[in-house]
Amino acid sequence: MQSLSNRAKILEKKPMTLAERAYLPAIFQGLSITLRHFFMKKATIRYPEETRPFSPVFRGLHVLKRDEQGRERCTACGLCAVACPAEAITMVAGERKKGEQNLYREEKYAVSYEINMLRCIFCGLCEEACPKAAVYLQADKMAPPRFERDEFIYGKDRLVEPVSPDTRSKRGIQLTPEQADKLRGQLQTA
């Protein structure tokens, strides 16, 4: 059959030399590549001991923020759960009881707030949807590895920010040292 372009190239099969038949050039070429890579800079790091620098727009572990008086900001409006494309957030709302004004900011609060980290895609839409600035994705922490599936469902015990102003997240509404001292004084008097 004749080709349409008439540009057929006829290749001649040359007989192999003794060295080529012994595959020695191919073996030495492979060894040279191996030796070259042996002395190159390693691409991997020793993860738990060393960490790579995070991007400025990195979205890591979730945190439920507190206000200046140490009360939970979340009012269980459900906008974060609705905005989540992976449907990783579930919550149960409840009414604040008498005497709990120092714990919760509004009359309604989240009795149960859970994020399934296996479903979460860390898109940050929950952070953008929250009208009370209660949900933040920390720029300095990642979800740690776990061995059991149920350990990836984070409840309020893991998500709510600590009451102590000194141990709060580096991202979001950051307190100055003066504000932290003022808040510490208010918490001690309460």
Phi, psi and omega per residue, in radians:
M1 nan 2.364 -3.089
Q2 -1.609 2.435 3.137
S3 -1.307 2.748 -3.087
L4 -1.274 -0.543 -3.058
S5 -1.656 -0.176 -3.071
N6 1.001 0.543 3.115
R7 -1.978 0.590 -3.135
A8 -1.168 2.364 3.125
K9 -1.933 2.173 -3.112
I10 -1.599 2.143 3.133
L11 -1.774 2.394 3.086
E12 -1.776 2.358 3.101
K13 -1.518 1.908 -3.120
K14 -1.424 2.531 3.084
P15 -1.216 2.508 -3.120
M16 -1.338 2.518 3.083
T17 -1.363 3.047 -3.138
L18 -1.117 -0.720 -3.141
A19 -1.155 -0.667 3.130
E20 -1.218 -0.602 3.106
R21 -1.215 -0.499 3.109
A22 -1.459 -0.101 -3.140
Y23 1.082 0.385 -3.138
L24 -1.146 -0.769 3.121
P25 -1.069 -0.653 3.132
A26 -1.174 -0.679 3.118
I27 -1.143 -0.789 -3.141
F28 -1.178 -0.599 3.091
Q29 -1.143 -0.752 3.096
G30 -1.117 -0.710 3.103
L31 -1.151 -0.634 3.123
S32 -1.158 -0.664 3.082
I33 -1.131 -0.733 3.122
T34 -1.084 -0.794 3.132
L35 -1.139 -0.639 3.102
R36 -1.090 -0.767 3.137
H37 -1.254 -0.427 3.139
F38 -1.119 -0.596 -3.087
F39 -1.723 0.041 3.093
M40 -1.357 2.835 3.076
K41 -1.188 2.385 -3.095
K42 -1.240 2.453 3.121
A43 -1.522 -0.341 -3.094
T44 -1.624 2.804 3.072
I45 -2.212 2.860 3.063
R46 -1.526 1.671 -2.863
Y47 -0.985 -1.000 -3.016
P48 -1.110 -0.598 -3.119
E49 -1.392 -0.672 -3.131
E50 -2.024 2.523 3.055
T51 -2.257 2.568 3.065
R52 -1.367 2.667 3.082
P53 -1.188 2.411 -3.140
F54 -1.400 2.659 3.040
S55 -1.213 2.645 3.116
P56 -1.117 -0.371 3.139
V57 -1.808 0.299 -3.138
F58 -1.144 2.367 3.093
R59 -1.984 1.983 -3.073
G60 -1.906 -2.349 -3.031
L61 -1.174 2.486 3.139
H62 -1.320 2.671 3.012
V63 -2.553 2.433 3.026
L64 -1.669 2.007 -3.012
K65 -1.356 2.803 3.033
R66 -1.965 2.779 3.111
D67 -1.531 -2.968 -3.055
E68 -1.166 -0.468 3.114
Q69 -1.551 0.035 3.125
G70 1.508 0.173 3.120
R71 -1.535 2.681 3.112
E72 -1.190 2.366 3.128
R73 -1.381 -0.504 -3.023
C74 -1.126 2.253 3.112
T75 -1.929 0.241 3.088
A76 0.977 0.747 3.122
C77 -1.316 -0.425 3.081
G78 1.510 0.058 -3.135
L79 -1.160 -0.582 3.119
C80 -1.156 -0.702 3.131
A81 -1.170 -0.642 3.126
V82 -1.237 -0.645 -3.103
A83 -1.322 -0.352 -3.067
C84 -1.211 2.017 -3.124
P85 -1.240 -0.407 -3.129
A86 -1.595 -0.063 -3.096
E87 0.940 0.828 -3.099
A88 -1.611 -0.240 -3.056
I89 -1.810 2.267 3.020
T90 -2.273 2.539 3.126
M91 -2.601 2.746 3.047
V92 -2.192 2.202 -3.109
A93 -1.598 2.668 3.105
G94 -2.580 2.871 3.120
E95 -1.572 2.455 3.093
R96 -1.254 2.377 3.129
K97 -1.602 2.923 3.113
K98 -1.102 2.377 3.134
G99 1.591 -0.054 -3.139
E100 -1.809 0.352 -3.118
Q101 -1.134 -0.492 3.138
N102 -1.444 -0.120 3.126
L103 -1.725 -0.682 -3.043
Y104 -2.178 2.514 -3.020
R105 -1.351 -0.700 -3.092
E106 -2.034 3.073 3.125
E107 -1.190 -0.526 3.129
K108 -1.816 2.436 3.126
Y109 -2.533 2.931 3.139
A110 -1.508 1.922 3.066
V111 -1.183 -0.785 3.120
S112 -2.285 2.296 3.119
Y113 -2.401 2.024 -3.085
E114 -2.250 2.472 3.037
I115 -2.172 2.165 3.071
N116 -1.502 1.828 -3.064
M117 -1.205 -0.319 3.072
L118 -1.298 -0.486 3.121
R119 -1.588 -0.490 -3.053
C120 -1.103 2.384 3.121
I121 -1.883 0.147 3.075
F122 0.912 0.815 -3.112
C123 -1.472 -0.419 3.128
G124 1.521 0.099 3.133
L125 -1.190 -0.533 3.096
C126 -1.154 -0.662 3.117
E127 -1.133 -0.712 3.140
E128 -1.267 -0.549 -3.066
A129 -1.375 -0.375 -3.033
C130 -1.238 2.063 -3.137
P131 -1.347 -0.305 -3.105
K132 -1.768 0.118 -3.109
A133 0.952 0.748 -3.098
A134 -1.610 -0.513 -3.079
V135 -1.803 2.218 3.065
Y136 -2.328 2.546 3.008
L137 -1.815 2.044 -3.026
Q138 -1.210 2.473 3.130
A139 -1.549 -0.130 -3.032
D140 -2.001 0.039 -3.111
K141 -2.383 2.502 3.055
M142 -1.934 2.816 3.029
A143 -1.210 2.137 -3.095
P144 -1.245 2.702 3.105
P145 -1.228 2.548 -3.133
R146 -2.343 2.920 3.141
F147 -1.834 -0.406 -3.095
E148 -1.958 2.510 -3.112
R149 -1.129 -0.662 -3.096
D150 -1.224 -0.268 3.078
E151 -1.318 -0.199 3.123
F152 -1.570 -0.040 3.056
I153 -1.633 1.854 -3.060
Y154 -1.584 2.145 3.083
G155 -1.703 -2.980 -3.136
K156 -1.117 -0.463 3.136
D157 -1.086 -0.541 3.121
R158 -1.722 -0.404 -3.003
L159 -1.601 -0.611 -3.055
V160 -1.226 2.357 -3.132
E161 -1.117 2.513 3.120
P162 -1.093 2.686 -3.118
V163 -1.249 -0.588 -3.107
S164 -1.126 2.217 -3.097
P165 -1.159 -0.394 -3.081
D166 -1.351 -0.384 -3.072
T167 -1.789 0.306 -3.110
R168 -1.390 2.891 -3.075
S169 -1.123 2.688 3.118
K170 -1.380 -0.226 -3.059
R171 -1.948 2.798 3.115
G172 1.599 -2.479 -3.141
I173 -1.425 1.762 -3.082
Q174 -1.597 2.337 3.129
L175 -1.509 2.437 2.998
T176 -1.339 2.856 3.113
P177 -1.007 -0.612 3.123
E178 -1.164 -0.755 3.122
Q179 -1.137 -0.656 3.113
A180 -1.126 -0.725 3.110
D181 -1.131 -0.724 3.132
K182 -1.105 -0.783 3.134
L183 -1.143 -0.678 3.115
R184 -1.086 -0.722 3.109
G185 -1.123 -0.720 3.124
Q186 -1.141 -0.662 -3.140
L187 -1.226 -0.567 -3.136
Q188 -1.283 -0.584 3.130
T189 -1.362 -0.392 -3.096
A190 -1.365 nan nan
